[in-house]
Amino acid sequence: MRPRLYINLSRIRANAERVLGLLSKHQIDLVAVTKVTLGDPNIARVLREAGVRVIGESRIQNVERLISNGVTGPFMMLRIPQLSELDRIVSLCDYILVSELDVVRRIEKLCKEKKRRVKLIYMIDVGDLREGVWYENAVEEVVQATKICDWAEVCGVGTNLGCYGGVLPSEENMKLLLNIRDNVERLTKKSLSVVSGGNTSALKLVEEGRLPQGVNQFRVGEAIYLGTDVTNNREISWLEKDAFILEAEVIELKTKPSVPVGETGFDAFGRRPNFVNRGWRRRAILALGEQDTVPGQLKPLDERVEIIHASSDHTIVDISDVERCVHVGDTMNFRLTYAALLRAMTCPHVEKIYV
Ligand SMILES: *Cc1c(COP(=O)(O)O)cnc(C)c1O
């Protein structure tokens, strides 16, 4: 059998409902993000059932997959667009995050040709150093963007945090964003209705009642699927953690030394594993590898299982402390981190089973 990813749709729905519940109490709209699921239509459908209006995607191919499986918009394109895909993005997406005036010009031209209206959210970098115009230079650029638009519309400003610099959302950086919105409104005499303040990592501010008034949109993926917040290094207590479980089959059971024999170089991925001599250990090999997931980031449901190492197709686990009797052909189950889930969802060798 292939590694199996069990996808519990009712837990995903419950999480979406709970995130929606929290955000709506604070007048914040939820854009539910499907990019970590490869634009999975079954998942998008339960998000819609939970009451999600806008679905956020980072890849136009995933939006096309959703549409061809009967999921309708509105869609938000989260990744600032490639010129080479702009035609398809303008045709299929209703909201587009942008950070380049050239792109805004091209979008405006395409909208005019297609007689289509799209809404743009201009991205501001408030410190994380991924996408967006640096906050100190932002007002002028956003004002420029509003002047380019006629068929398209700059409906707001947004920011993304916790993705490169690992910068945490704070009252200060949210206020920077609101300030920029205010200054653009003052200079253009047009109102910007959307302040798109963040992703999973910003939920904490809402929970603690520290989100400044005026931030009114969150784009959330991780929390809905995993109930975790990797940037803040926390589990979110009020969300389900087991919406996704990965199962893999044992193909070898042996007792071996914990340190290799012979002169050592690098592993298959150019890494140098760190070996600790713990004597002879009982180990299992799983039919699962770097190709299917990020094995080193899996969390065994049986805490006595310890992941040691993995190459493309083999994952080695230490089962010396496992109480039950393990046999070849048995399976082991794991929770996933965001990175592990991303790779499992996008790997064709991982079977997806909806429960
Ligand atoms: C991926 C992404 C999100 C969602 O992030 P999560 O951490 O999964 O909530 C939000 N905004 C942008 C721009 C993204 O790329």
The ligand as an SDF file (V2000), in Angstrom:
LIG
                    3D

 15 15  0  0  0  0  0  0  0  0999 V2000
    0.0090   30.8790    3.1470 C   0  0  0  0  0  0  0  0  0  0  0  0
   -0.4750   32.2480    3.3080 C   0  0  0  0  0  0  0  0  0  0  0  0
   -1.4290   32.5230    4.2810 C   0  0  0  0  0  0  0  0  0  0  0  0
   -1.9510   31.4840    5.2410 C   0  0  0  0  0  0  0  0  0  0  0  0
   -1.0130   31.2160    6.2110 O   0  0  0  0  0  0  0  0  0  0  0  0
   -1.2480   30.2000    7.4380 P   0  0  0  0  0  0  0  0  0  0  0  0
   -0.0500   30.3620    8.2670 O   0  0  0  0  0  0  0  0  0  0  0  0
   -1.3820   28.8400    6.8350 O   0  0  0  0  0  0  0  0  0  0  0  0
   -2.4800   30.6260    8.1370 O   0  0  0  0  0  0  0  0  0  0  0  0
   -1.8690   33.8340    4.3810 C   0  0  0  0  0  0  0  0  0  0  0  0
   -1.4040   34.7960    3.5680 N   0  0  0  0  0  0  0  0  0  0  0  0
   -0.4910   34.5650    2.6150 C   0  0  0  0  0  0  0  0  0  0  0  0
   -0.0090   35.6780    1.7670 C   0  0  0  0  0  0  0  0  0  0  0  0
    0.0150   33.2840    2.4570 C   0  0  0  0  0  0  0  0  0  0  0  0
    0.9410   33.0600    1.5190 O   0  0  0  0  0  0  0  0  0  0  0  0
  1  2  1  0
  2  3  1  0
  2 14  2  0
  3  4  1  0
  3 10  2  0
  4  5  1  0
  5  6  1  0
  6  7  2  0
  6  8  1  0
  6  9  1  0
 10 11  1  0
 11 12  2  0
 12 13  1  0
 12 14  1  0
 14 15  1  0
M  END
$$$$
